[in-house]
Amino acid sequence: MQSQTVDPAKAELNYHHTVEAAHHEEHPDFRLFGLIMFLVAEGMIFMGLFGAYLAFRSTLPAWPPEGTPELELLLPGVNTINLIASSFVIHNADAAIKKNNLRGMQMWFGITAVMGIVFLVGQLYEYYHLEFGLTTNLFASAFFVLTGFHGLHVTIGVLAILAVLWRSLKPGHYSSEKHFGIEAAEIYWHFVDVIWIILFGLLYIL
């Protein structure tokens, strides 16, 4: 009889999967619940900022205050299309990993990270060319606080995507059965996208 050779790497991977499955049976996974609660808290902060902005707008006789240069729509509009499109791109990554297509997931996550960086560069370019500063008037202060706080969240989202890409380089780290990190990054990115749509409507359209 021929003896079968056991691959040590596969044996170790199977062992870790068995241990992890047993661990999950003993301890329910509340990571998704924690993520949702975090996003609810972040959403409340944004809603507070949006509420303050609307209060300023409704109480002042003119909004923006007289003498405030008009905001350009072209660059923010392109940035908005870019960010909305990135939500569809990152969803392709989640669909790919559920089919055990690691390379596809990495490609779509990489494209999403690039689109997020393009958004941030566009925002910095807009800041540089604005004809008002942080302390020019109430509208200017609100504009920089709202867009800057959102930009911070986009930055965190890009870093999270890059972190997932880095961890995906480890063999067996993500698969069709184990991909919470990918889903978490996607959900967070959709949140950032929705917040920007509301913000864009308040600042540039209304």
N, C-alpha and C positions, 0 to 999 in steps of 0.2 A: 504494500500500500504506500502511496505517495503522501508524504506529510505536507499539509497546506501551510504556506508562509503567511503569517499575520503581519499586516502593515502596522507598525507601532503608532504612527501618526493617526491612522484611522481608528485604532483601538482607543487611543487617548481621547479623540474627538467624541466617539460614541459614549465613553465613560462620562465626559463632561455633560453631554446631552442628557444622559440618564440621571445624573446628580441634579442637574438644573430642573428637569421635569419633576423629580421628587420634591425639590425645594419649592416649586410653584404649587404643588399640591398641598404642602404644609402651610405656605404663606401666600395668600391671595395677592395678585398683582394689582396694586393701586396706582401704578405710574400714570396711566391715562387719566384717571380721576385727578391726580395731583396736577397734571399739565392743564387740564380744563379749569381747575380752580385758579391756577396761576394766571391763565389768560382772562378769566373773569375779573380778577383783581386788576390786571393791566387795562382791561376794557373800561373799568370803572374810573381809572385815572384819566383815560382819554375822554370819557364822557364828561368828567368834571371840567376838563380843559375846554371841550367843545361848548359846554354850558356857559362857562365864563365868557368865551368869545361871543356867543349869541347875546349874552347879557350886555356886554360892552356895545355891541352893534345896535341893540334895541334902545339903549338909554342915551346914546350920543345923537345930537341933531344931524350929523353927517357922518357917513361911514363909507369908505375910509375918511379920516379927517381931511379937511380941505388942504390942498397942497401936496398930498401924498401921490407920488408917481404911480401910474397904473401898472399892474403886473402883466408881464408878457405871458401869453398862453401857449406859444409854440413849443418851447422846451419842456415846460411842465406837462403839456399834453402828450408829447412823445414819451416822457418819463412814465406817465400813467399807463400808456399802452404797453410799454416795456414791462412794467411791474405786473399788470394784469396777465400778459402773455406768460410771464415766468411762473404763474400759478399753474397753468396748464402744463408747462414743461416739467415742473417738479412732480406733478401727479403722474407723469409718465415713468418717473423713477420708481414710485411706489408700485405701479403696475408691473414694472420690469422685475423687481425683486420678488414679487409674489409668484413669478414664473421661474424663479431661481436664475434670472438673467442678471448676474452681478455686474457684468461689463456695461449692460444697458443702464442699470441704475447709476453707476459711476459717471457715465456719459451725461445723463440728464441732470444729475446733481451738479456736475461741473459746469454745464451750460447755465443752470439757474444761478450758481455763484457768480458767474461772469455778468449775467443780467443784473444781479443785485449790485455789483460793483459799478456797472455802467449807470445805474440809477443814482448811486451816491456821488459819482463824479459829476453827473448832470446837475445834481442839487448844489454841489459846491460851486460849479460854474455859474449857476443862477445867483447864488449868494454874492459871488465876486462882482457880478455886473449889476446888482440891484442899486437903485439910486437913493436908497434909504438905509439907515443902520438900526441897530437894536434899540437905541434910545431916541429915535427920531420922533415917534409918537406912539400912542397906544396900539394902533393897528400894526405898526412895525414890530413892536415888542411881542405881540400875540403871534404874528407871523413866524418870527424866529423861534419862539418857544414851541409852537405846534409842529412846525416842520423839522426843527432840530431834535425834538423828542422822538418823533417818528423816525428820523434818520438814525438815531441811536438804536432803535429797534431793528431797523434794516441791517445795521452793522452787526448786531448780535445774531440775526438770522443768517447772515453770510458766514459768520464764524462757526455757527452750529452746523451749517452745511459742509464747510471745510473739515470740521471735526469728524463728521460722519464719513466723509470721503477718506480721511486718514485711517479711521478705524476699519473701514471696509478693506484695507490692504491686508489685514490679518486674515488668513484662510479660515473659513467657517464662521467668521464673526457675524455675518448677516446671511440669511437664507429665507426661503419661503415661509418657514415656521418661526423664524427669529428675526424680526425687523422693526422692533419698537422705535429704535433711534431714528430710523428713516421716516416712520409715520409721524413721530413727534416733530421733526424738523419741517415736514410738510404742513402739518396743522398750524404750527407757529407761522410759517410763511404765508399761509392763507389769511391768518389773522392780520398780519402786517399789511397785506394787500387790501383787505376790506377797510381797515383804518385809513389807508391812504385815499381810497375812493371817497370816503366821507370827508376827509380833510380837503381834498381837491375841490369838492363841490362847495364847501364852506368858504374857502379862501379865494378861489379863482373864478367860480361860476356865479355865486349869489351876489 
